[in-house]
Amino acid sequence: ALEAILMIAAFGFEEYWKVAQNKLDFMIMLATVGSTIYALIPNEYEDPHVIRCIASCRLLRLLRLLNWVPGFSTILSALMRVLPEAFEMAQVLFCAMFIFSVVGTQLFGGLINTDPKSAQSAALAASDFGKAGYYANNFNDVPSGFVVLFELLIVNNWFVIVDGFTVTSGRWAWIYFVAFWLFGVVISLNIVVSFIIDAFVNQFGQDDGEIEEHDTVSHLPA
């Protein structure tokens, strides 16, 4: 708090507030001072965990050290550049997941359940899917289908999930999951990766150009 007060007194609040890291310090200072006052004033609701959590926000000041990391500004600029393209690709992927989820509910809806009277109950329980307790991964409704597709998207035990559906609906069920893997992982995620690589290459090229231009200007005779 003393540091912020001295800087505001020296530079004025307007100049102080123009610097982003000063804004971060000021907000952390307010949170810390507020938690201290909260701890000192007797009240009916005293939760030490809340005070500790707020006080731990002071550790966020360490983020200022990132300004001294070589290339950090380049990485941050590249990430900001790739966000619009990644957002557009995310919209396409969301629509595709919605379509696949609706189709999945039509093909596999109600097949994954814990009903012991079900025709596939014994076979499902004996499969890797049943042994792992993956019964929540089903296409009984669209939201559940989204969860299953997201797990397939990050390739999280996909073979166990596919095993459960091939047991309950036949061996040709793998075609559905391979089709989503081709579109979601092989095509969509690789396009996002290509956006990121392209943004980094362009940003590094731009930074190198600015450095060369600065060196050229600095070596010109006065």
PyMOL commands that set and color helices and strands:
alter all, ss='L'
color gray80, all
select helices_A, chain A and resi 2-11+13-17+20-40+48-68+72-108+121-126+128-131+142-153+158-169+171-218
alter helices_A, ss='H'
color red, helices_A
deselect
rebuild
show_as cartoon
